[in-house]
Amino acid sequence: MKYIDEYRDPVLAKAILADIHRITTRPWVIMEICGGQTHAIIRNGIDQVLPEQIELVHGPGCPVCVTPLETIDRALAIAARPEVIFCSFGDMLRVPGSSMDLFMVKSQGGDVRMVYSPLEAVKIARENPDREVVFLAVGFETTAPGNAMAIHQAALEQLTNFSVLASHVLVPPAMRTLLASPNNRVQGYLAAGHVCAIMGWAEYEPIAEEFQVPIVVTGFESIDILASILEVVRQLEEGRYSVENQYARVVERQGNLPARNMVQSVFVVTDRKWRGIGEIPASGLKIRNAYSDFDAEKKFRVDTIITQESPLCISGEVLQGIKKPSSCPAFGRECTPEHPLGATMVSSEGACAAYYKYNYRGTD
């Protein structure tokens, strides 16, 4: 199958791997940004066949994982209201808040519904004019265009019973924050291909220059990841630092301009708290004042909720590439996918979930 088989070619994979072994002379730490890439690496054992000098660490590239606990608790407070139909993608339903999750709200009588598109939530609002319909909009730049379109469409139809609880985050500011940290270990990045499909890669060029780190836009198949690791290592070994686009079959430098324009018309950049990391300036999107009637946080006045993370969970250090999931004393004990302490375990893209699913301990 085109764009599948050729990116899972074992002969080509071995050839790329041989090149990585041949050119690697020093220890290097490379971070993959995306949780989907983390799962591909662990599932295929990519980190196990690399030279021992190369360490892969797992970044804050799972939107479920970095959604702040306050947002989850705000969602729970809204979803419990009898007049509300609360809509969410399925991966958010089991993310633990301070005391429960959305499935528990549903079990207690809340009208919580899983949807596959934000426009499906708009349709529910259209069909239920006597109910308040709220959509939980989280994620990186990848999901922002669809969520912006939902708000735009609701405004066109004057669906005053529709609103969005928005908690979008932006990747480049997080990359900068990690690189500027005194605890930083990252020397090169594998950038998330689906984010770059929307935004392009121009935003990464000043980061590569300022921090002198190679950044390679990367896909999600084994060949994508191996080829990108090869390019990062080649740049590191040669003392170069630039942005390369391995995912050229999908990503262009300017990204998807209509999608970007839709995002910019509905959302505006804001400071945003990241779960496990803290507040990062200019790292999120909030709903513009022109669309404030569709802002669930304002409509339901839940912006004052304050929360506290489990003291046992080290997901923040995992998300920053400081520690591996297997370093956590609660991993596989107090914290499992059935009883998660943090979103890195409950999310299908979380690093902790990957280690647990594939019975992987890793190296620290």
Secondary structure, DSSP 8 states (H G I E B T S, - for coil): -TTTGGGS-HHHHHHHHHHHHHH--S-EEEEE--HHHHHHHHHHTHHHHS-TTEEEEE-S--HHHHS-HHHHHHHHHHHTSTTEEEEE-GGGTT---SS--HHHHHHTT-EEEE-SSHHHHHHHHHH-TTSEEEEEEEESTTTHHHHHHHHHHHHHTT-TTEEEEEEEE-HHHHHHHHHHSTT----EEEEEHHHHHHH-SGGGHHHHHHHT--EEEE-SSHHHHHHHHHHHHHHHHHT---EEES-TTT--TT--HHHHHHHHHHEEEEEEEETTTEEEEEEEEEE-GGGGGGBHHHHTT-TT------TT--HHHHHTTSS-GGG-TTBTTTB-SSS-SSHHHHSTT-HHHHHHHTT-----
